[in-house]
């Protein structure tokens, strides 16, 4: 707040002498002039203060509006951050699920490969057994044919 100081009336010359036959109002008149001057200074100071108060109120209103807008933007940004964090968490969970699925599929593929290797090995062994049976049968087959031929060509006694 502005402090008001009363300024003494500064006149450079003494008041004029009163007219010769007029009443002497000099002291009261100069006091009234001093009071009027102080009143004008007071009114001017009040006007300046009122203008300054109006400026300050406008500045407070502008700052309040900016603060409200910044608060709204901050809340919107916080909501956006929360949504992004939730989305990020959901994506991370999906990635973890996919990684788990890939690991399981890799395990299944490895088990299937092991089973396929085992079946292949059994097939090779089976093929080996079948080959040796074939060889054995081929060995036995010429003897039987020979026996069958000898039985057919035997002279009959009779």
C-alpha positions as CSV (number, residue, x, y, z in Angstrom):
1,X,0.0,0.0,0.0
2,X,1.1,3.4,-0.7
3,X,1.7,5.6,2.3
4,X,0.4,9.1,2.2
5,X,2.4,11.9,3.6
6,X,1.0,15.3,3.9
7,X,2.9,17.9,2.1
8,X,3.0,21.2,3.7
9,X,1.7,24.0,1.5
10,X,4.7,25.5,-0.2
11,X,4.0,28.9,-1.3
12,X,6.7,31.1,-2.6
13,X,5.2,34.4,-1.6
14,X,3.3,35.4,1.5
15,X,-0.4,35.7,1.1
16,X,-1.5,39.1,-0.3
17,X,-2.7,41.6,2.3
18,X,-6.4,41.7,2.7
19,X,-8.2,44.6,1.1
20,X,-8.5,47.5,3.3
21,X,-12.1,47.4,4.2
22,X,-12.7,43.6,3.7
23,X,-12.8,41.1,6.5
24,X,-9.5,39.3,7.1
25,X,-10.0,35.7,6.1
26,X,-6.3,35.2,5.3
27,X,-5.4,32.6,7.9
28,X,-8.6,30.6,7.3
29,X,-8.3,31.0,3.6
30,X,-4.7,29.7,3.5
31,X,-5.7,26.8,5.8
32,X,-8.6,26.0,3.4
33,X,-6.2,26.1,0.4
34,X,-3.8,23.8,2.2
35,X,-6.6,21.4,3.1
36,X,-7.9,21.5,-0.5
37,X,-4.4,20.8,-1.8
38,X,-4.1,17.9,0.5
39,X,-7.5,16.6,-0.5
40,X,-6.5,16.8,-4.2
41,X,-3.3,14.9,-3.4
42,X,-5.3,12.3,-1.4
43,X,-7.8,11.9,-4.3
44,X,-5.0,11.5,-6.8
45,X,-3.3,9.0,-4.6
46,X,-6.6,7.1,-4.2
47,X,-7.0,7.1,-8.0
48,X,-3.5,5.8,-8.4
49,X,-4.1,3.1,-5.8
50,X,-7.4,2.1,-7.4
51,X,-5.8,1.8,-10.8
52,X,-2.9,-0.3,-9.3
53,X,-5.5,-2.4,-7.5
54,X,-7.3,-3.0,-10.7
55,X,-4.1,-3.9,-12.5
56,X,-3.2,-6.3,-9.7
57,X,-6.7,-7.9,-9.7
58,X,-6.4,-8.4,-13.5
59,X,-3.0,-9.9,-13.0
60,X,-4.3,-12.2,-10.3
61,X,-7.2,-13.3,-12.5
62,X,-4.8,-14.0,-15.4
63,X,-2.5,-16.0,-13.2
64,X,-5.4,-17.9,-11.7
65,X,-6.6,-18.7,-15.2
66,X,-3.2,-19.9,-16.2
67,X,-2.9,-22.0,-13.1
68,X,-6.3,-23.6,-13.8
69,X,-5.3,-24.3,-17.4
70,X,-1.9,-25.7,-16.2
71,X,-3.7,-27.9,-13.6
72,X,-6.1,-29.2,-16.3
73,X,-3.2,-29.9,-18.6
74,X,-1.3,-31.6,-15.7
75,X,-4.3,-33.8,-15.0
76,X,-4.7,-34.7,-18.6
77,X,-1.0,-35.6,-18.8
78,X,-1.3,-37.7,-15.7
79,X,-4.2,-39.6,-17.2
80,X,-2.3,-40.1,-20.4
81,X,0.7,-41.4,-18.4
82,X,-1.6,-43.8,-16.5
83,X,-3.1,-45.0,-19.8
84,X,0.3,-45.5,-21.4
85,X,1.6,-47.3,-18.3
86,X,-1.5,-49.6,-18.4
87,X,-1.0,-50.2,-22.1
88,X,2.7,-50.9,-21.5
89,X,2.0,-53.4,-18.8
90,X,-0.6,-55.1,-21.0
91,X,2.0,-55.3,-23.8
92,X,4.6,-56.7,-21.4
93,X,2.2,-59.3,-20.2
94,X,1.4,-60.3,-23.8
95,X,5.1,-60.5,-24.6
96,X,5.7,-62.7,-21.6
97,X,2.8,-65.0,-22.7
98,X,4.2,-65.2,-26.2
99,X,7.7,-66.0,-24.8
100,X,6.1,-68.7,-22.6
101,X,4.3,-70.1,-25.7
102,X,7.4,-70.1,-27.8
103,X,9.3,-71.9,-25.0
104,X,6.6,-74.5,-24.8
105,X,6.5,-75.0,-28.5
106,X,10.3,-75.3,-28.6
107,X,10.0,-78.0,-25.9
108,X,7.3,-79.8,-27.9
109,X,9.4,-79.6,-31.0
110,X,12.4,-81.0,-29.2
111,X,10.3,-83.8,-27.8
112,X,8.8,-84.5,-31.2
113,X,12.3,-84.5,-32.7
114,X,13.5,-86.9,-30.1
115,X,10.5,-89.2,-30.7
116,X,11.1,-88.9,-34.5
117,X,14.8,-89.9,-34.0
118,X,13.7,-92.8,-31.8
119,X,11.1,-94.0,-34.4
120,X,13.7,-93.5,-37.2
121,X,16.1,-95.6,-35.2
122,X,13.5,-98.3,-34.6
123,X,12.6,-98.2,-38.4
124,X,16.3,-98.8,-39.2
125,X,16.5,-101.6,-36.7
126,X,13.2,-103.1,-38.2
127,X,14.6,-102.8,-41.7
128,X,17.8,-104.6,-40.5
129,X,15.7,-107.4,-38.9
130,X,13.6,-107.7,-42.1
131,X,16.7,-107.9,-44.2
132,X,18.2,-110.6,-42.1
133,X,14.9,-112.5,-42.2
134,X,14.8,-112.1,-45.9
135,X,18.4,-113.5,-46.1
136,X,17.4,-116.4,-43.8
137,X,14.3,-117.1,-45.9
138,X,16.4,-117.0,-49.1
139,X,18.8,-119.5,-47.6
140,X,16.0,-121.8,-46.5
141,X,14.1,-121.4,-49.7
142,X,16.6,-123.1,-52.0
143,X,16.8,-126.1,-49.7
144,X,13.1,-126.5,-49.7
145,X,12.9,-126.1,-53.4
146,X,15.5,-128.8,-53.7
147,X,13.6,-131.0,-51.3
148,X,10.4,-130.4,-53.1
149,X,12.0,-131.2,-56.4
150,X,13.5,-134.4,-55.1
151,X,10.2,-135.4,-53.6
152,X,8.4,-134.8,-56.9
153,X,10.9,-136.7,-59.0
154,X,11.1,-139.8,-56.8
155,X,10.2,-142.9,-58.6
156,X,7.2,-144.4,-57.0
157,X,7.4,-148.0,-55.8
158,X,4.5,-149.8,-56.5
